[in-house]
Amino acid sequence: MSTRRYALTAPVSCDAREVLHALERGDTETALGLYGGPLLPGSEAPGIEEWREHLEVAVREAVLASPRPEHALRYGRRAPYDEEVHAHALRLLGPGDTRRALAMGRLAAALRY
């Protein structure tokens, strides 16, 4: 940062932008790896709230569009009350997949909430 004009003198990276770039490339796996949860969850600044919602919706929709159950299971850890995500995981998991128990437990807990 320059002291005279308070201008950035080098490119700046932001994990939220990196998540969105991964989603733009259709790379849900990388996006989930980079996504650390809601952006600045304690902030009530309008711009931050807008970015937070945009990011949250984009990640969730990518998970729901993914044919890979591990994406729904991974995101489901961060969204314990999201019935749709847990139901999506169950639809994707085969009948003999032991991870069904995890998805079923999460769905049952979300339904009780």
C-alpha positions as CSV (number, residue, x, y, z in Angstrom):
1,M,0.0,0.0,0.0
2,S,1.3,3.4,-0.9
3,T,1.5,5.9,1.9
4,R,0.8,9.0,-0.3
5,R,-2.4,8.1,-1.9
6,Y,-3.4,5.0,0.1
7,A,-3.5,3.0,-3.1
8,L,-2.8,-0.6,-3.5
9,T,0.5,-1.1,-5.3
10,A,0.2,-4.9,-5.9
11,P,-2.6,-7.3,-6.8
12,V,-4.7,-8.4,-3.9
13,S,-6.2,-11.8,-3.5
14,C,-9.4,-12.6,-1.6
15,D,-10.5,-16.1,-0.7
16,A,-14.2,-15.1,-1.5
17,R,-13.2,-14.1,-5.0
18,E,-11.2,-17.3,-5.4
19,V,-14.2,-19.4,-4.5
20,L,-16.3,-17.5,-7.1
21,H,-13.6,-17.9,-9.7
22,A,-13.6,-21.7,-9.1
23,L,-17.4,-21.8,-9.4
24,E,-17.1,-19.8,-12.7
25,R,-14.8,-22.5,-14.0
26,G,-17.3,-25.2,-12.9
27,D,-14.8,-26.4,-10.3
28,T,-17.0,-27.2,-7.3
29,E,-14.3,-29.3,-5.6
30,T,-11.9,-26.4,-5.5
31,A,-14.6,-24.0,-4.4
32,L,-15.5,-26.2,-1.5
33,G,-11.9,-26.5,-0.5
34,L,-11.5,-22.7,-0.5
35,Y,-14.9,-21.9,1.1
36,G,-14.4,-21.4,4.8
37,G,-18.0,-20.5,5.6
38,P,-20.0,-17.3,5.6
39,L,-18.0,-14.2,4.7
40,L,-17.3,-12.1,7.8
41,P,-20.4,-13.5,9.6
42,G,-20.4,-10.8,12.3
43,S,-20.5,-7.9,9.9
44,E,-23.7,-5.9,9.3
45,A,-22.1,-3.7,6.6
46,P,-24.5,-3.7,3.6
47,G,-21.8,-4.4,1.1
48,I,-20.4,-7.3,3.2
49,E,-23.9,-8.7,3.7
50,E,-24.5,-8.6,0.0
51,W,-21.2,-10.4,-0.8
52,R,-21.9,-12.9,2.0
53,E,-25.3,-13.9,0.6
54,H,-24.0,-14.0,-3.0
55,L,-21.2,-16.3,-2.0
56,E,-23.4,-18.5,0.2
57,V,-26.1,-18.9,-2.5
58,A,-23.5,-19.6,-5.2
59,V,-21.7,-22.3,-3.3
60,R,-25.0,-24.0,-2.2
61,E,-26.4,-24.0,-5.7
62,A,-23.2,-25.5,-7.1
63,V,-23.4,-28.3,-4.4
64,L,-27.0,-28.9,-5.3
65,A,-26.1,-29.1,-9.1
66,S,-23.2,-31.4,-8.5
67,P,-23.6,-35.1,-9.2
68,R,-21.0,-36.0,-6.6
69,P,-22.3,-37.0,-3.2
70,E,-19.1,-35.9,-1.5
71,H,-19.9,-32.3,-2.3
72,A,-23.2,-32.5,-0.6
73,L,-21.7,-34.3,2.4
74,R,-18.9,-31.8,2.7
75,Y,-21.1,-28.8,2.5
76,G,-23.6,-30.5,4.8
77,R,-21.1,-30.3,7.6
78,R,-21.4,-26.5,7.4
79,A,-25.1,-26.4,6.9
80,P,-26.6,-28.8,9.5
81,Y,-30.1,-27.5,9.0
82,D,-30.2,-27.5,5.2
83,E,-32.7,-30.3,4.5
84,E,-32.4,-29.9,0.8
85,V,-28.6,-30.5,0.8
86,H,-28.9,-33.6,3.0
87,A,-31.7,-35.0,0.8
88,H,-29.6,-34.3,-2.2
89,A,-26.7,-36.3,-0.7
90,L,-29.1,-39.2,0.0
91,R,-30.4,-39.2,-3.6
92,L,-26.8,-39.4,-4.9
93,L,-25.6,-42.1,-2.5
94,G,-26.1,-45.7,-3.5
95,P,-28.1,-48.1,-1.3
96,G,-25.0,-49.9,-0.1
97,D,-23.0,-46.7,0.6
98,T,-22.2,-46.5,4.3
99,R,-22.2,-42.7,4.1
100,R,-26.0,-42.9,3.8
101,A,-26.2,-43.2,7.6
102,L,-24.4,-39.9,8.0
103,A,-26.7,-38.1,5.4
104,M,-29.8,-39.7,7.0
105,G,-28.8,-38.6,10.4
106,R,-28.2,-35.1,9.3
107,L,-31.5,-35.0,7.4
108,A,-33.4,-36.3,10.5
109,A,-31.7,-33.6,12.7
110,A,-32.5,-30.9,10.2
111,L,-36.2,-32.0,10.0
112,R,-36.5,-31.8,13.8
113,Y,-35.1,-28.2,13.8
